[in-house]
């Protein structure tokens, strides 16, 4: 448990990604931190890492309040923060997800966010697998 949330990790054994280990660690920390900030106590945050022949899929899924559709298009913009008047506001600068997107871009990957109000948020990162 983190701040009362349940954190579950499912990681395929032996997964290796091409890239800077410090930046990739930072990426995971940003995504987990965001998920934990917006997930109430007693709810879950899942970290899933899978691979196929060419790619690694990193997923962080939470059971938080979700992100309004109007805000989803902007979450990777620097300094953007959804309306702090909605629900709990954990603070922050609006730089976490833009930095995460930059790290993914620098590694030739792709990052996608899927969310629905009241349904939590799922962030999927696809990176090149180390061969």
N, C-alpha and C positions, 0 to 999 in steps of 0.2 A: 504494500500500500504506500502511496505517496502522501498527498494531503487528504487522506480518507478515500481516495480512488483506488481501484484495483487495477494494477498494471500487469498485463499478460503478454508474454513474448513467445512467438513461434518462429524459430529461425532454423532454416534448413542447414544441416551440418556441412561444414567445409566451403561455405559460400565465400567467393573472393571477387572483389570489384576492382577494376582498374581506376586508380586515382590517388589523390592525396589523403592519407588516413586522417590527418588532423581536420581537414575540411569536411570529410565524410562524417566524422564523429560530431562535428559542429552541426551538420545538417540534421542528424538524428536527434541531437539534443534540442535543437530549435523546434522540430516537429513534435517531440514528446512534451516539451515545455508548453507549447501552445495548446496541445490537447488537454494537458492537466489543468491549465488555467481555466478552461471553459467547460470542464467536466465536474459536476457536483460530487460531493463525497458519496461513497457507496456505489458509484457507477464505474464503468470499465473504460480503460484505454488499452487498445491492443496494438502491439508492434509485430508485424509479420514480414518475414524476409524469405522469398522464394527465388528459385532460379530455373532457367531453361538453358538451352545450348548456348545462347548468345547474350542473354540479359539477366539482370537481377531486378526483381520487383520488391521494393520496400514500401510497406503500407503502414500508416498510422491511422487508426480509426478510433473515434471517441464516441461516447454516449452523452455528449453535451447538448446544448440548446440548438446547435446548428447555426448556419450563417444565412441571413436573408438573401434571397436571390439577387436583389439590387446591389448587394455588397460583394458578391462572389467575383464579379468581373474585376474588382479593384484590390483584392487582398494581396496581390503580388506587387502592388505599387508602393514605393517608399513613402513612409509616414502616414499611410492610409490606415484609419481605424474605423471600424463600424461604429454606429451611433452609441456613445457611452451611456445614453439614457436607457438603453435596452438591457434589461436583466442585470447580471452582475458585471462590473467593470473591473478586471484585474489589473488595469493600468498597462503600461508598455509604451513603446515609442512608435510602433508601426513599422519596425525594421526587420523583425524576425523572418517573416515569410518572403520578403524581397531578398534577403540574404540567402535564404534556403534556395530560392529560385536561381540566384546567381551561381551558387555552388553547383547545382544540378546542371546549369547551362555550361559552366566551365568543364564539366565532366562529360559533355556531349549527351546528356540525358534529357529526360522529359519529366515534368511535374504537373500533376492534375489534382484539382480539388473537387470533391463531390459533397454536397451538403444539402440538407433540407431542414427547415425550421422545425424544431422538436424531434429531429431524427439523427442528430449528431453530424459529425464531419469525417470524411475519409480523404486522406491525402495519399496519392499514389506516385511513387518515384520510380522511373525505369532508368537503369544505368547499364553500361557495358560490363559484361562479365569478364573477369580475368581468365585467360586461357592458358 
